[in-house]
Amino acid sequence: MYFQMIYDKSLAQASYFIGCQKAGVAAVIDAKRDVDTYLDIAKQQNMTITHLFETHIHADFLTGTRELTQLTGASMYLSDEGGSDWQYQFPHKGLKNGDVVMLGNLKFEVLHTPGHTPESISFLLTDTPASEEPVMIFTGDFVFVGDIGRPDLLEKAAGLKGTMDAGAKQMYQSIQRFHQLPDHIQVWPGHGAGSACGKALGAVPSSTVGYEKIRNWAFRFQADEAGFTNFLLEGQPEPPYYFAMMKHLNKVDRPLLTEVPQPKALSYTQLKEAIDKGVTVVDTRNKATFAQGFIPGSLNIQNNNSLNTWAGWMLKYDQPFILIAEEEQLDDIVRKLMRIGLDHVMGYVPGVEMWTENGGKLSTVQNINLEAFKEMRLGQDTQVVDLRGATEYASGHIEGADHVFVGTLQNNIDKVNREGKVLIHCQGGDRASLGYSVLAKHGFNNIYNYSPGMNEWVKEGLPVVTGTDVTA
């Protein structure tokens, strides 16, 4: 057996390439959309990709299963569990609980493990020449290392009322079945630390059934369904806006993208005309460089592991956008965007020099230090806005600070004062830079960014208050 984990740090998402070396055939589980990675592995291992599996209809990324089918002719094996509302709407080989699929000498047994979603399935893998016992389970968003999949995404992100509580109860039952599996089985989940598909995912890439029984919080509630569901639902992070779109696109037939796009370089005239027409400019430079000078109206979505998450919060799927990006980073950025279906890149410019060389003016970020923040926040006409998540805010915030999560800021502009001074902060500066750019785009010129944020505030031993008075 050949086995390789492919891990996308930007989405904390794992996919798997599994091959039978004797038969020369391979399968991919939960493929990401830039599928050249799997084609390269198959070529290196002299294998043919013949089987494609998905654990469920994903909400956090756009899968590459259909792209791989078009490129390789491989068959798609997808869940037919969950009822009529949870069926893939394109041709595939349907899987039910207990089904067995052979890949050469490798046996994949299907387990229906609902909770995160109604159609969720896991795959038990047996390497039949070596053993009659299964050795691995691919759990998707069912069981993570130290955590389990959240059941509230369908309701919070996709607006499907009543699914949250039902999913939590289903998850409780699925966990009982997982508990019956042999301790030696390796657990290979669909996500690691940093994913919004859970609240306490571990950074270790894999685990075992036995280890999860000891370590995972979900197994502390073996005889307490109410305690389990309450703990599971509380404190989950905000699901990005784009999750609803991913859930839709992964379910229906859609246009395929079988190559990584190559955006064209724009001239100044093209850039200026696009901006004049209202096209969004996404500045992917780091926050310090952005603060020194940015094209008015541009959004600072930095090229780091959170780029696609914030792009999914901020950009609209039916509207084009322009990138400000260094040429050597362009391929990485485009891959991150295409993994969540943001394909409408009109073009790119490598920096802001073209803008200034043609007479364009730059805006700058009004950054302030701790002493200035402490003094300014006491002003009568000053508003402090905490841009962190609701759980972060509730666990400890600066007294008097209002809460507006940066992901929802564009829809809650009315909660920010246009009169007087507005001091914004987050935990360490990245979200505050994005928030500053959002407010500047909406015409605010009274914004001051306390970039060191709560990291510095707490480090200095300054007081915080707890509470759940969250405004957005």
C-alpha positions as CSV (number, residue, x, y, z in Angstrom):
1,M,0.0,0.0,0.0
2,Y,1.1,3.5,-0.8
3,F,-0.2,6.3,1.4
4,Q,0.3,10.1,1.3
5,M,-1.4,12.9,3.2
6,I,-1.7,16.2,1.3
7,Y,-2.2,19.1,3.7
8,D,-3.4,22.6,2.8
9,K,-2.2,24.9,5.6
10,S,-4.4,27.8,4.4
11,L,-7.6,25.8,5.1
12,A,-6.1,23.3,7.6
13,Q,-7.5,20.7,5.2
14,A,-6.3,17.2,4.6
15,S,-6.7,15.0,1.6
16,Y,-5.3,11.6,1.0
17,F,-3.7,9.6,-1.8
18,I,-3.9,5.9,-1.3
19,G,-2.6,3.3,-3.8
20,C,-2.4,-0.4,-4.3
21,Q,1.1,-0.9,-5.6
22,K,0.5,-4.4,-6.9
23,A,-2.5,-3.3,-9.1
24,G,-1.0,0.1,-9.9
25,V,-4.3,1.9,-9.0
26,A,-5.0,4.8,-6.6
27,A,-7.7,6.7,-4.8
28,V,-8.0,10.2,-3.6
29,I,-10.1,11.2,-0.6
30,D,-11.5,14.7,-0.3
31,A,-9.4,16.2,-3.1
32,K,-8.6,19.9,-3.1
33,R,-9.4,21.8,-6.3
34,D,-5.9,22.4,-7.6
35,V,-5.6,18.8,-8.6
36,D,-2.2,18.8,-10.3
37,T,-0.8,17.7,-6.9
38,Y,-2.5,14.3,-7.2
39,L,-1.6,13.9,-10.8
40,D,2.1,14.5,-10.0
41,I,2.0,11.9,-7.2
42,A,0.3,9.4,-9.5
43,K,3.0,9.9,-12.1
44,Q,5.8,9.6,-9.6
45,Q,4.4,6.4,-8.2
46,N,3.4,5.0,-11.6
47,M,-0.2,4.6,-10.6
48,T,-3.5,5.4,-12.2
49,I,-6.1,7.3,-10.2
50,T,-9.3,5.2,-10.6
51,H,-11.3,5.9,-7.4
52,L,-12.4,9.3,-5.9
53,F,-14.1,9.4,-2.5
54,E,-15.6,12.2,-0.5
55,T,-16.6,12.1,3.2
56,H,-19.5,14.6,2.8
57,I,-20.7,17.7,1.0
58,H,-18.0,20.1,2.2
59,A,-18.7,23.7,3.3
60,D,-15.2,25.1,3.8
61,F,-13.6,24.3,0.4
62,L,-14.5,23.5,-3.2
63,T,-13.5,19.9,-3.9
64,G,-11.5,18.8,-6.9
65,T,-13.3,15.5,-7.3
66,R,-15.0,16.4,-10.5
67,E,-12.0,18.0,-11.9
68,L,-10.0,14.8,-11.3
69,T,-12.8,12.8,-12.9
70,Q,-12.7,14.9,-16.0
71,L,-8.9,14.6,-16.2
72,T,-8.5,10.9,-15.3
73,G,-11.8,9.2,-15.9
74,A,-11.8,8.0,-12.3
75,S,-15.2,7.0,-10.7
76,M,-16.7,9.1,-8.0
77,Y,-17.9,7.3,-4.9
78,L,-20.1,9.6,-2.9
79,S,-22.5,9.3,-0.1
80,D,-26.2,8.5,-0.8
81,E,-27.0,8.7,2.9
82,G,-28.9,11.5,4.7
83,G,-32.1,11.6,2.8
84,S,-33.4,13.3,-0.3
85,D,-32.2,16.8,0.7
86,W,-28.6,15.7,1.1
87,Q,-27.9,14.0,-2.3
88,Y,-25.3,15.0,-4.8
89,Q,-27.0,16.4,-7.9
90,F,-24.7,14.9,-10.5
91,P,-23.9,11.3,-11.6
92,H,-21.8,9.3,-9.2
93,K,-21.6,5.8,-7.6
94,G,-23.7,6.1,-4.4
95,L,-22.5,4.7,-1.1
96,K,-24.5,3.5,1.9
97,N,-23.5,2.3,5.3
98,G,-21.8,-1.1,5.1
99,D,-20.9,-0.9,1.4
100,V,-17.5,-2.1,0.5
101,V,-15.3,-0.8,-2.4
102,M,-12.2,-2.6,-3.5
103,L,-9.1,-0.7,-4.8
104,G,-6.8,-3.5,-5.9
105,N,-6.1,-5.4,-2.7
106,L,-7.3,-2.5,-0.5
107,K,-10.8,-2.6,1.0
108,F,-12.8,0.5,1.9
109,E,-15.8,-0.1,4.1
110,V,-18.4,2.7,4.4
111,L,-19.6,3.9,7.8
112,H,-22.5,6.3,7.9
113,T,-21.4,8.9,10.6
114,P,-23.9,11.7,10.6
115,G,-23.7,14.7,12.9
116,H,-21.5,17.3,11.2
117,T,-23.9,16.8,8.2
118,P,-26.7,14.2,7.6
119,E,-24.9,12.5,4.7
120,S,-21.4,12.3,6.4
121,I,-19.6,9.0,5.9
122,S,-16.2,7.6,7.0
123,F,-14.0,5.0,5.4
124,L,-12.5,2.0,7.1
125,L,-9.4,0.8,5.2
126,T,-8.1,-2.8,5.3
127,D,-4.8,-3.7,3.7
128,T,-6.0,-7.2,2.9
129,P,-2.6,-8.9,2.0
130,A,-1.3,-7.8,5.4
131,S,-4.3,-8.3,7.7
132,E,-8.0,-9.0,7.9
133,E,-8.4,-6.2,10.4
134,P,-8.9,-2.5,9.4
135,V,-5.9,-0.3,10.0
136,M,-7.1,3.2,9.2
137,I,-10.3,5.2,9.3
138,F,-10.7,8.4,7.2
139,T,-13.2,10.5,9.2
140,G,-13.6,13.7,7.2
141,D,-15.3,16.2,9.6
142,F,-16.6,13.5,12.0
143,V,-13.7,12.9,14.4
144,F,-10.7,15.2,14.5
145,V,-7.6,15.0,16.7
146,G,-9.0,16.1,20.1
147,D,-12.3,17.4,18.7
148,I,-15.3,16.5,16.6
149,G,-17.1,18.2,13.7
150,R,-19.5,21.0,14.5
151,P,-23.2,20.4,13.6
152,D,-24.3,24.0,13.5
153,L,-22.8,25.0,10.1
154,L,-25.8,24.1,8.1
155,E,-28.0,26.4,10.2
156,K,-25.6,29.2,10.8
157,A,-23.9,29.4,7.4
158,A,-26.5,27.9,5.0
159,G,-29.7,29.1,6.9
160,L,-31.1,25.6,7.2
161,K,-33.2,26.0,10.4
162,G,-33.6,23.1,12.8
163,T,-30.5,21.2,11.6
164,M,-28.2,22.2,14.5
165,D,-29.9,20.4,17.3
166,A,-30.7,17.4,15.2
167,G,-27.1,17.2,14.0
168,A,-25.8,17.3,17.6
169,K,-28.0,14.4,18.5
170,Q,-26.9,12.5,15.5
171,M,-23.3,13.2,16.4
172,Y,-23.8,11.7,19.8
173,Q,-25.0,8.5,18.3
174,S,-22.1,8.4,15.8
175,I,-19.7,8.8,18.6
176,Q,-21.2,5.8,20.4
177,R,-20.5,3.7,17.3
178,F,-17.0,5.1,16.9
179,H,-16.3,4.0,20.5
180,Q,-16.9,0.4,19.5
181,L,-14.0,0.4,17.0
182,P,-10.7,-1.3,17.9
183,D,-8.2,1.0,19.6
184,H,-5.4,0.3,17.2
185,I,-7.1,1.9,14.1
186,Q,-5.3,5.0,12.9
187,V,-7.6,8.1,12.6
188,W,-6.9,10.3,9.6
189,P,-9.2,13.4,9.8
190,G,-10.2,16.0,7.2
191,H,-8.9,19.0,9.2
192,G,-6.3,20.1,11.7
193,A,-5.8,23.1,14.0
194,G,-7.0,26.4,12.5
195,S,-10.1,25.0,10.7
196,A,-13.5,26.6,11.4
197,C,-15.1,23.2,11.2
198,G,-14.5,22.7,15.0
199,K,-13.4,24.7,18.0
200,A,-10.5,22.7,19.6
201,L,-8.8,20.8,16.8
202,G,-5.3,19.5,17.6
203,A,-2.2,20.3,15.7
204,V,-1.1,16.6,15.5
205,P,-2.0,15.4,12.0
206,S,-3.4,11.9,12.9
207,S,-4.4,9.9,15.9
208,T,-5.8,6.5,16.9
209,V,-9.2,5.4,18.0
210,G,-7.7,4.5,21.4
211,Y,-6.0,7.8,21.8
212,E,-9.2,9.7,21.0
213,K,-11.1,7.7,23.6
214,I,-8.7,9.0,26.2
215,R,-8.0,12.5,24.9
216,N,-11.0,13.7,22.9
217,W,-13.5,15.7,25.0
218,A,-16.4,14.0,23.1
219,F,-15.8,10.8,25.0
220,R,-16.3,12.4,28.4
221,F,-20.1,12.4,27.8
222,Q,-20.7,8.7,27.2
223,A,-23.8,8.6,29.3
224,D,-24.8,12.3,29.1
225,E,-26.4,13.2,25.7
226,A,-27.6,16.6,27.0
227,G,-24.2,17.5,28.3
228,F,-22.6,16.4,25.1
229,T,-24.9,18.4,22.8
230,N,-24.6,21.5,25.0
231,F,-20.8,21.4,25.0
232,L,-20.7,20.7,21.3
233,L,-22.8,23.7,20.3
234,E,-21.3,26.3,22.6
235,G,-18.4,28.5,21.7
236,Q,-18.1,27.5,18.0
237,P,-16.3,30.1,15.8
238,E,-18.1,32.2,13.3
239,P,-18.6,30.3,10.0
240,P,-17.4,32.4,7.1
241,Y,-20.0,33.7,4.6
242,Y,-18.5,31.6,1.8
243,F,-19.4,28.3,3.5
244,A,-23.0,28.5,2.2
245,M,-21.7,28.9,-1.3
246,M,-19.3,26.0,-0.9
247,K,-22.1,23.8,0.3
248,H,-24.1,24.7,-2.8
249,L,-21.3,24.3,-5.3
250,N,-20.1,21.0,-4.0
251,K,-23.6,19.6,-4.3
252,V,-24.7,20.7,-7.7
253,D,-23.2,20.4,-11.2
254,R,-20.9,23.4,-11.9
255,P,-18.3,24.6,-14.4
256,L,-14.9,22.8,-13.9
257,L,-11.5,24.4,-13.6
258,T,-8.9,21.8,-14.5
259,E,-5.8,24.1,-14.6
260,V,-4.6,26.8,-12.1
261,P,-5.5,30.2,-13.7
262,Q,-2.7,32.6,-14.7
263,P,-4.0,36.2,-14.1
264,K,-2.8,38.8,-16.5
265,A,-0.7,41.8,-15.5
266,L,-2.8,45.0,-15.8
267,S,-1.7,48.4,-17.2
268,Y,-2.3,51.6,-15.3
269,T,-5.2,52.4,-17.6
270,Q,-6.8,49.1,-17.0
271,L,-6.4,49.4,-13.3
272,K,-7.8,52.9,-13.2
273,E,-10.8,52.1,-15.4
274,A,-11.6,49.1,-13.2
275,I,-11.4,51.1,-10.0
276,D,-13.6,53.8,-11.4
277,K,-16.2,51.1,-12.2
278,G,-16.1,50.0,-8.6
279,V,-14.1,46.8,-9.0
280,T,-12.6,45.7,-5.7
281,V,-8.9,45.8,-5.2
282,V,-7.4,43.1,-2.9
283,D,-4.0,44.2,-1.6
284,T,-2.2,41.0,-0.4
285,R,0.9,42.7,0.9
286,N,1.7,42.4,4.6
287,K,0.0,44.8,7.0
288,A,3.2,46.9,7.7
289,T,3.8,47.6,4.1
290,F,0.1,48.2,3.5
291,A,0.1,50.8,6.3
292,Q,2.8,52.8,4.7
293,G,0.7,53.4,1.6
294,F,-2.3,51.8,-0.2
295,I,-4.5,52.6,-3.1
296,P,-7.7,54.2,-1.6
297,G,-10.5,51.7,-1.4
298,S,-8.4,48.5,-1.5
299,L,-8.9,45.7,1.0
300,N,-5.8,44.4,2.9
301,I,-6.2,40.6,2.8
302,Q,-2.7,39.5,3.5
303,N,-1.2,36.5,1.7
304,N,-0.8,34.2,4.7
305,N,-2.7,31.1,5.8
306,S,-5.8,33.1,6.4
307,L,-6.0,34.6,2.9
308,N,-8.8,32.4,1.5
309,T,-10.8,32.6,4.8
310,W,-10.9,36.4,4.8
311,A,-11.4,36.5,1.0
312,G,-14.4,34.3,1.5
313,W,-15.8,36.7,4.1
314,M,-15.1,39.8,2.1
315,L,-15.5,39.1,-1.7
316,K,-18.6,38.4,-3.7
317,Y,-18.7,35.3,-6.0
318,D,-20.4,37.1,-8.8
319,Q,-18.1,40.1,-9.0
320,P,-14.5,40.4,-10.4
321,F,-11.6,41.7,-8.3
322,I,-8.0,42.8,-8.8
323,L,-5.0,41.6,-6.9
324,I,-2.1,43.6,-5.7
325,A,0.5,40.8,-5.4
326,E,4.2,40.2,-6.0
327,E,4.6,38.0,-9.0
328,E,6.5,35.3,-7.2
329,Q,3.5,34.9,-4.8
330,L,0.8,35.0,-7.5
331,D,0.5,31.2,-8.0
332,D,0.2,30.6,-4.3
333,I,-2.5,33.3,-4.0
334,V,-4.5,32.1,-7.0
335,R,-4.4,28.5,-5.7
336,K,-5.7,29.6,-2.3
337,L,-8.6,31.6,-4.0
338,M,-9.6,28.8,-6.4
339,R,-9.8,26.3,-3.5
340,I,-12.9,28.3,-2.3
341,G,-14.2,29.0,-5.8
342,L,-13.1,32.7,-6.1
343,D,-12.1,32.5,-9.8
344,H,-13.0,36.0,-11.0
345,V,-9.6,37.5,-10.9
346,M,-9.6,40.3,-13.4
347,G,-5.8,40.7,-13.2
348,Y,-3.0,41.8,-11.0
349,V,-0.5,44.6,-10.4
350,P,2.8,43.8,-8.6
351,G,2.6,46.8,-6.2
352,V,1.4,50.4,-5.8
353,E,4.3,52.0,-7.7
354,M,2.3,52.1,-11.0
355,W,-0.4,54.0,-9.2
356,T,1.9,56.7,-7.8
357,E,4.0,57.0,-11.0
358,N,0.9,58.0,-12.8
359,G,-0.1,60.6,-10.3
360,G,-2.3,58.5,-8.0
361,K,-2.4,59.3,-4.3
362,L,-2.0,56.7,-1.6
363,S,-3.7,56.5,1.7
364,T,-1.9,55.5,4.9
365,V,-3.0,53.7,8.1
366,Q,-3.1,55.8,11.3
367,N,-1.4,53.4,13.6
368,I,-1.1,54.2,17.3
369,N,0.9,52.7,20.2
370,L,-0.2,51.6,23.6
371,E,0.3,54.9,25.3
372,A,-1.7,56.8,22.7
373,F,-4.4,54.1,22.8
374,K,-4.7,54.3,26.6
375,E,-5.0,58.1,26.4
376,M,-7.3,58.3,23.4
377,R,-9.8,55.7,24.5
378,L,-10.8,57.9,27.5
379,G,-12.0,60.7,25.2
380,Q,-15.7,61.5,25.4
381,D,-16.2,61.2,21.6
382,T,-14.1,58.0,21.2
383,Q,-15.4,54.6,20.4
384,V,-13.2,51.4,20.9
385,V,-14.1,48.6,18.6
386,D,-12.9,45.0,19.2
387,L,-12.8,43.2,15.9
388,R,-12.2,39.7,17.2
389,G,-14.6,36.8,17.3
390,A,-17.5,36.6,19.7
391,T,-15.8,33.9,21.9
392,E,-12.6,35.9,22.1
393,Y,-14.4,39.0,23.1
394,A,-16.5,37.2,25.7
395,S,-13.5,35.6,27.3
396,G,-11.8,38.9,27.9
397,H,-11.9,42.4,26.4
398,I,-11.0,46.0,27.2
399,E,-13.6,47.7,29.3
400,G,-15.9,49.9,27.3
401,A,-15.0,48.2,23.9
402,D,-17.8,47.5,21.5
403,H,-17.7,44.3,19.6
404,V,-18.1,44.0,15.8
405,F,-16.5,40.9,14.3
406,V,-14.3,41.9,11.3
407,G,-15.9,39.2,9.1
408,T,-19.3,40.9,9.5
409,L,-18.0,44.5,9.5
410,Q,-19.1,45.3,6.0
411,N,-22.7,44.5,7.0
412,N,-22.5,46.4,10.3
413,I,-20.9,49.6,9.3
414,D,-23.7,51.5,11.1
415,K,-22.3,50.2,14.4
416,V,-19.2,52.3,14.0
417,N,-19.3,56.0,14.7
418,R,-18.6,58.4,11.9
419,E,-18.2,61.2,14.4
420,G,-15.4,61.6,16.9
421,K,-12.5,59.0,17.0
422,V,-12.7,55.3,16.5
423,L,-10.0,53.1,17.9
424,I,-9.9,49.5,16.5
425,H,-7.9,46.5,17.5
426,C,-7.9,42.7,17.3
427,Q,-5.6,40.1,18.9
428,G,-2.3,40.8,17.0
429,G,-3.0,43.2,14.2
430,D,-3.9,41.2,11.1
431,R,-7.7,41.5,11.5
432,A,-7.4,45.1,12.5
433,S,-5.5,45.9,9.3
434,L,-8.3,44.3,7.3
435,G,-10.9,46.1,9.4
436,Y,-9.1,49.4,8.8
437,S,-9.2,48.9,5.1
438,V,-12.9,48.0,5.2
439,L,-13.7,51.2,7.1
440,A,-11.5,53.4,4.9
441,K,-13.2,51.9,1.8
442,H,-16.6,53.0,3.3
443,G,-15.4,56.6,3.8
444,F,-14.2,56.6,7.4
445,N,-11.3,58.9,8.1
446,N,-11.5,59.0,11.9
447,I,-10.0,55.5,12.4
448,Y,-7.0,54.7,14.5
449,N,-5.4,51.3,14.6
450,Y,-4.0,49.9,17.8
451,S,-2.2,47.1,15.9
452,P,-0.5,45.2,18.8
453,G,-4.0,44.7,20.2
454,M,-4.9,42.3,23.0
455,N,-1.6,40.5,22.8
456,E,0.2,43.6,24.1
457,W,-2.6,44.7,26.3
458,V,-2.6,41.4,28.2
459,K,1.2,41.1,28.2
460,E,1.4,44.5,30.0
461,G,-1.0,43.2,32.7
462,L,-3.7,45.7,31.9
463,P,-7.3,44.8,33.0
464,V,-9.9,43.0,30.9
465,V,-13.5,42.3,31.5
466,T,-15.6,39.3,30.5
467,G,-19.1,39.2,29.1
468,T,-21.2,38.2,26.2
469,D,-22.7,41.6,25.1
470,V,-21.8,41.0,21.5
471,T,-23.2,43.5,19.0
472,A,-22.4,41.8,15.7
